[in-house]
């Protein structure tokens, strides 16, 4: 069997790798000059099955409305993006009811835990390296009420396999001494020992090399401009006027998936949500953090990565804008100062980045077949793309091969947006 995969980020690379290892002849096309050059390039570096909650929590619409015009808001809705969010936004808000939010949280939790286990198996089987660390994450809270709500939420997922430990302020500092300067501002924290970290871009590059060895052909700097469909079947993907043909086709183009599929009459309820990061290279044996810290109040993460530090956060509904406004980057410096006020970082050596997270209307990925017989999709992972990547690629491969799957595939099917629960 032959397959063409559009996209070489985390989701496209994992899909291609597992298909090739199942004996498929795979071609991957991507508009950039190498794997993992867009949303997978400099993300938060966290694999967090501990935080499966979608971003459309009950009452989230109030937060979005309050963010209008506030560039310092962790969650920002740009006025110019509102028209493009109209239909999708209704679905986003509809899924913020308590019952749907709880259901979708559990769906994300199941896929995230499955994916982490699949990643661990991949490491054992291949020895792949990507700066990985298995020290968990530390989530800190500045308000007692927020800590209490988070503990209650974690308790509800304990039966699904979530492992966690609630910490007092003193226990937080004992686990991460670098937080001692802000100890008085903290109400406590939660340690999730099974979370992991790793450089997603390095993972993409190294898994792409393993995929090449398995026979995958990569065509970079190759834009997929059109999907040619006849009688509800894909006949070819058109790239630079050239027709690429296969038996099956996978679109894993992140936030750009809806644009590509709209031309063949398939509506994918995914919109881009912009995120930012700043990375500092320290190249020392003594990084300022032992463990990644998630600051619940500031909606930011500070992560030790490659002997350096990355601070990532904020969510911005701004369409396909990839600019780096000084105000938004400045927010990350401010957030870093709130978490590590005594650490010194050379701002002139900082590397700035932004990327577009593909967010589905219900906050759950879309993985599986489409109404076109031989066309498949793998997108919509939002902030959990790195967490869910390996499991998503494996799930898609099992579905395409007609084999049994280890999670409820219906929970991630595109069909759920067309009347199927």
ABEGO torsion letter per residue (X at the ends): XBBBBBEABAAAAAAAAAAAAAGBBBBBBBABABBGABAAABBAGBBBAABABBABBBGAAAAAAAABGBAABABBBBAAAAAAAAAAAAAAAAAABAAAAAAAAAAAAAAAAAAAAAAAAAAAAAGBBAGBBBAEBBBBBABAAAAAAAAAAAAAAAAAGBBBBBBBAAAAAAABAAAAAAAAABAEBBBBAABBBEBAAAAAAAAAAAAAAAGBBBBBGBBBABBBBBGGBBABBBBGGBBBBBABBBBBAEAAAAAAAAAAGBBBBBBBBBBBBBBBBAGBABBABABBBBBAAAGBBBBBBGGBBBBBEEBBBAEABABBBAAAAAAAAAAAAAABAABBBBAAABBBBBBBBBBBAAGBBBBEBBABAABBBBBGAEAAAAAAAAAAAAAAAAAAAGBBBABBAAAABAAAAAGBX
